[in-house]
Amino acid sequence: MNPTDPTLSAAETTRYSRHLRLPEIGLAGQHKLKAARVLVVGCGGLGCPVLQYLAAAGVGTLGLLDFDTVDESNLQRQVLYGPADVGRPKAVVAAEKLRSQNPFIALQVHQELLTAANALSLFGGYDLVLDCSDNFATRYLVSDACVVLSKPLVFGAIFKFEGQVTVFNYQNGPTYRCLHPVPPAPGEAPNCAQIGVLGVLPGLLGTMQAAEALKIILEIGEVLSGRLLLVDALSMRFQTIRFRPVAANQQLTKLATDYAAFCSEAPLAAAPVRAPEITADELKEWQHAGRPLVLLDVREPHEHARRSIGGQLLPLGQLAARLAEIEAGVPVVVHCASGVRSQQAARLLREKGFADVYSLRNGLADY
């Protein structure tokens, strides 16, 4: 059996018969799937369902990029692995399971750490990339590499009971930096190991990523480019938020040298002086009393769309360039999701001459 042979064998025709019956796919579409070369970055919670469904669908060449090993705590949600796999490399184990699932596809294992030095060479051999990683440094690196190489990127992320899916860099569409111009500060977005995650959530979001990948390969349907799909598993509510491209973020020609430093994951030389804080109860008292103030939300538009307590939206990454939009002469109360970005914003405002500035302690978590 030759996974690179563009024709379908009799056994493959039987296996993919339900695809072949769909007018939107048919034989021509299944040939497209077999000819496709797709790289999956991360073989963890999101990567497991992505890989299983792309393999089952007949994507001809799947690249598995992961440097981690299976941990017992992974078994609650990473469904490609079992107790016997603990301690073994995820990419190697996943490839073994996928070969058993579908012998008609080719699997390329990249058991190495993704860096700015190897990203372009790794991505160069693939048509499409899926980001199933779990940290911001990798997300910015993956996105930038796809922009430099002009490759579409299917993105997924999960947080406790919530998740999001979108497609970046597709037919001149927006990139990851268009949605997230600046990374969150350390502590602003803890990972699954710190806060936990609902076991079925990556399965829900990962299958959506796989669906977007198949649509891109098959050139069917409406791709989630410029649209961020938000999923709340607790209420089972889905919301779509539109976002626009930013030309400067679509024209990268090279990668940054240190993505960990860019995302502030490197140790800080010294802790900055904290800005004055106000509690949620104190802010409510001010508002109830009708005290003049500027309530400033420094989150991103998609966060604001999900929950807002009023006031003026001015994302942290745009704050320095839009200071003139903030009313002078009255107290400014800055808030974000947890109080980390608002501290950064409050310090910036004080440095720029705003004297009466407060950060909402713990952000919306306490409001």
C-alpha positions in Angstrom: 0.0 0.0 0.0 1.4 3.3 -1.0 -0.1 6.3 0.8 1.4 8.7 -1.7 -0.3 7.1 -4.7 -3.0 9.6 -5.7 -5.4 6.9 -6.9 -7.7 5.0 -4.5 -7.4 1.2 -4.2 -10.5 -0.9 -3.9 -10.0 -1.1 -0.1 -9.8 2.7 0.1 -12.8 3.1 -2.0 -14.8 0.9 0.4 -13.3 2.7 3.5 -14.2 6.2 2.2 -17.5 5.2 0.6 -19.5 7.6 2.8 -17.3 10.5 1.6 -17.6 9.4 -2.0 -21.4 9.6 -1.8 -21.4 13.2 -0.8 -21.6 15.4 -3.9 -19.4 18.0 -2.1 -16.6 15.5 -1.8 -16.9 12.6 -4.1 -13.9 10.9 -5.8 -12.2 14.2 -6.6 -12.5 15.4 -3.1 -11.1 12.2 -1.6 -8.2 12.5 -4.0 -7.6 16.0 -2.6 -7.6 14.6 0.9 -5.1 11.8 0.0 -2.8 14.3 -1.7 -2.9 16.7 1.3 0.0 17.2 3.7 -1.1 18.5 7.1 1.1 19.3 10.1 -0.4 19.1 13.6 1.5 21.0 16.3 0.9 19.4 19.6 -0.3 15.8 20.2 -2.2 16.6 23.5 -5.8 17.3 24.3 -6.7 19.0 21.0 -4.2 17.1 18.9 -5.6 13.7 19.8 -9.1 14.2 18.2 -7.6 16.3 15.4 -5.3 13.5 14.4 -7.8 10.7 14.8 -10.4 12.4 12.6 -7.9 13.6 9.9 -6.4 10.1 9.8 -9.9 8.5 9.5 -10.9 11.0 6.8 -7.9 9.9 4.6 -5.6 12.9 4.8 -2.6 11.4 2.9 0.3 12.7 5.0 0.0 13.7 8.6 2.9 15.4 10.5 3.0 14.9 14.3 5.0 17.6 16.1 5.4 17.1 19.8 8.4 17.0 22.2 6.4 15.8 25.3 5.9 12.4 26.9 2.6 10.9 28.1 1.8 11.7 31.7 -0.8 9.9 33.8 -2.7 13.2 34.2 -3.1 13.3 30.4 -5.3 10.2 30.3 -8.4 12.1 31.4 -8.7 13.9 28.0 -5.9 12.7 25.6 -7.8 9.8 24.2 -5.0 8.3 22.0 -3.1 7.2 25.1 -3.5 4.6 27.8 -1.8 3.6 31.1 0.8 1.5 29.2 1.9 4.6 27.3 2.9 6.7 30.3 6.4 7.9 30.0 6.6 7.3 26.2 6.9 10.1 23.6 3.4 11.4 22.6 4.2 11.7 18.9 5.6 8.2 18.7 2.6 6.6 20.5 0.1 8.7 18.5 1.7 7.6 15.2 1.5 3.9 16.3 -2.2 4.2 17.1 -3.0 6.1 13.9 -1.1 3.5 11.7 -3.4 0.9 13.3 -6.4 3.1 12.6 -5.7 3.7 9.0 -2.8 1.9 7.1 -3.5 3.9 4.0 -1.9 7.2 5.2 1.7 8.3 5.8 2.7 9.6 9.2 5.8 11.7 9.8 6.9 12.0 13.4 8.7 15.2 14.5 9.8 14.4 18.1 11.5 17.8 18.6 11.1 21.1 20.3 9.6 23.7 18.0 11.9 26.8 17.9 12.4 29.9 15.7 15.4 28.1 14.3 13.5 25.0 12.9 10.0 26.2 12.4 10.3 27.3 8.8 12.0 24.1 7.7 9.5 21.9 9.5 6.5 23.8 8.2 7.8 24.0 4.7 6.9 20.5 3.7 3.2 20.9 4.5 0.2 22.5 2.9 -1.8 23.3 6.1 -0.9 23.6 9.8 -3.1 23.0 12.9 -2.1 24.7 16.1 -3.1 22.4 19.0 -0.5 23.8 21.4 -1.1 25.1 24.9 1.1 28.1 25.4 1.3 31.6 23.9 5.0 31.5 22.9 4.3 28.5 20.6 1.1 30.1 19.3 2.9 33.3 18.2 5.7 31.2 16.7 3.4 28.9 14.8 1.3 31.8 13.4 4.4 33.9 12.4 5.9 30.9 10.6 2.6 30.3 8.7 2.5 34.0 7.7 6.1 33.9 6.4 5.4 30.7 4.5 1.9 31.8 3.4 0.2 28.7 4.8 -3.3 28.6 6.4 -3.5 27.9 10.1 -6.4 26.2 12.0 -6.3 27.4 15.6 -7.9 26.0 18.7 -7.6 26.8 22.4 -9.3 25.6 25.6 -9.7 27.1 29.1 -11.5 25.2 31.9 -15.0 24.8 30.3 -14.5 27.1 27.4 -12.8 27.0 24.0 -12.3 28.8 20.7 -11.6 27.9 17.1 -10.7 30.0 14.1 -8.6 30.0 10.9 -5.7 32.3 10.4 -3.8 33.4 7.3 -6.4 32.0 4.9 -6.7 33.8 1.6 -5.4 37.1 2.9 -7.4 36.8 6.1 -6.3 37.9 9.6 -3.5 36.3 11.5 -3.1 35.4 15.2 -1.5 38.8 15.8 -4.5 40.5 14.4 -6.6 38.9 17.1 -4.0 39.1 19.9 -1.6 42.0 19.2 0.2 41.5 22.5 0.4 38.4 24.7 -1.1 38.3 28.2 1.2 39.0 31.1 2.5 36.1 33.2 -0.3 34.7 35.3 -3.0 36.3 33.2 -3.8 33.0 31.4 -2.8 29.9 33.4 -2.5 26.5 31.7 -4.6 23.3 32.3 -2.1 22.0 34.8 -2.8 25.1 37.0 -6.6 25.4 36.6 -7.9 22.2 35.2 -10.0 21.4 32.2 -13.2 19.5 31.4 -12.1 16.2 29.9 -14.5 16.2 26.9 -13.7 19.9 26.0 -10.7 19.2 23.8 -12.7 16.5 22.0 -15.4 19.1 21.2 -13.0 21.8 20.0 -10.5 19.4 18.3 -13.2 17.9 16.0 -14.2 21.5 15.0 -10.5 22.1 14.1 -10.5 18.9 12.1 -13.7 20.0 10.3 -12.1 23.3 9.3 -9.0 21.6 8.0 -11.1 19.3 5.8 -13.1 22.2 4.4 -9.9 24.0 3.5 -8.4 20.9 1.8 -11.7 20.2 0.0 -12.4 23.8 -0.8 -16.0 23.6 0.4 -18.2 25.5 2.8 -17.5 28.7 4.7 -14.1 28.7 6.4 -13.8 30.3 9.9 -11.5 33.0 8.6 -12.0 36.4 10.3 -14.5 34.7 12.7 -13.7 33.4 16.2 -16.1 30.7 17.4 -16.5 30.7 21.1 -17.8 27.6 22.9 -19.1 27.5 26.5 -19.6 23.8 27.4 -21.3 24.6 30.7 -24.2 26.4 29.1 -23.6 24.7 25.7 -23.7 28.1 24.0 -21.9 29.1 20.8 -21.0 32.6 19.8 -19.2 33.9 16.8 -17.2 37.2 16.9 -15.8 38.8 13.7 -12.3 40.3 13.7 -10.5 42.1 10.9 -7.0 41.8 9.4 -4.3 44.3 10.3 -2.0 44.8 7.3 1.2 45.0 9.3 0.5 41.6 10.9 0.0 40.0 7.5 3.3 41.1 6.0 5.9 39.4 8.3 9.0 38.3 6.4 11.0 36.7 9.3 10.5 35.2 12.7 11.4 36.8 16.0 14.4 35.5 17.8 13.0 34.7 21.2 9.2 34.0 21.5 9.5 33.1 25.2 10.9 36.5 26.0 8.2 38.2 23.8 5.5 36.4 25.8 7.1 37.5 29.1 7.8 33.9 30.0 11.4 34.7 30.9 12.1 35.8 34.5 11.7 39.5 35.1 14.7 41.5 36.4 12.6 43.2 39.0 9.0 43.5 40.0 7.5 46.8 38.9 5.8 49.1 41.4 2.1 48.3 41.5 -0.5 50.9 40.7 -3.1 51.7 43.3 -6.0 49.2 43.3 -9.7 49.5 43.9 -12.0 46.6 44.8 -15.2 45.6 43.0 -17.3 46.7 46.0 -15.6 50.1 46.1 -16.1 50.6 42.4 -19.8 49.7 42.7 -20.1 52.3 45.5 -18.5 54.9 43.3 -20.9 54.1 40.5 -23.9 54.0 42.8 -23.0 57.4 44.2 -22.6 58.8 40.7 -19.0 59.8 41.2 -17.4 60.9 37.9 -14.9 58.4 36.5 -13.6 56.8 33.4 -14.1 53.0 33.4 -11.5 51.6 31.0 -11.6 48.0 29.7 -8.2 46.9 28.4 -9.2 43.4 27.2 -9.5 42.4 23.6 -12.8 43.0 21.6 -13.8 39.3 21.7 -13.5 39.2 25.5 -15.5 42.4 25.8 -18.2 41.0 23.5 -18.7 38.0 25.9 -19.0 40.1 29.0 -19.0 43.8 29.6 -19.6 46.0 32.7 -19.8 49.1 30.6 -17.2 51.8 30.1 -14.7 52.4 27.3 -13.0 49.5 25.5 -9.3 50.3 24.7 -7.2 47.1 24.3 -3.9 47.1 26.1 -1.9 46.8 22.9 -3.5 50.0 21.5 -3.4 52.0 24.7 -0.2 54.0 24.2 -1.3 55.2 20.8 -4.8 56.2 21.9 -4.2 58.1 25.1 -6.0 61.2 23.6 -9.3 59.3 23.7 -9.3 59.1 27.5 -11.1 61.9 29.3 -8.7 63.9 31.4 -9.3 65.4 34.9 -11.4 62.5 36.3 -10.3 59.3 38.1 -9.6 56.4 35.7 -10.5 52.8 36.8 -8.8 50.2 34.5 -10.1 46.6 34.4 -9.3 43.3 32.6 -10.2 39.7 33.3 -8.0 39.1 36.3 -6.2 42.3 37.2 -2.9 41.6 35.5 -3.3 43.6 32.3 -5.1 46.4 34.1 -2.0 46.8 36.3 0.2 47.2 33.2 -2.3 49.7 31.8 -2.6 51.7 35.0 1.2 52.0 35.3 1.4 53.1 31.7 -1.2 55.8 32.2 0.5 57.1 35.4 3.8 57.3 33.4 2.0 59.3 30.8 0.7 61.9 33.2 -2.7 60.5 34.4 -2.5 61.1 38.1 -5.7 59.5 39.4 -5.6 55.9 38.1 -6.7 52.7 39.7 -6.5 49.0 38.7 -9.6 46.9 39.5 -8.3 44.2 41.9 -8.8 40.7 40.5 -10.6 42.2 37.5 -14.0 40.7 36.5 -13.4 37.7 38.7 -14.7 39.7 41.7 -17.2 42.0 39.9 
